[in-house]
Amino acid sequence: MSDCLLHLICSPTVEDSLAEWLLERSDVPGFSSLPIAGHGSSEHSMSLAEQVAGRSRRVMFMLELDGGLANRLIAELGDAFGGSGVHYWVVPISAAGRLD
């Protein structure tokens, strides 16, 4: 399979445990994370302050992986974080590298 970019979106309450889970895996070469704002119609999962602001705080993890590994991680994430509201998507990478 070709390389892909796996995005994981979670609430800040899940951030530390998800980061630890990823760091403990020897098959994950590394990842990036950053705070983001979620916008949408999921008002039932938003606090009153978030509803007023029109956005909710989220954290996005990005992992550059082989597609097969990405699929395995998604399955294992379901076992480890089922019910936590983690959202994911996978996109193909057409090019990647390091500028030295």
Beta strands, then each sheet from edge to edge (+ up, - down):
strand 1: 3-10
strand 2: 32-38
strand 3: 56-66
strand 4: 87-92
sheet 1: 2+ 3- 1+ 4-
end
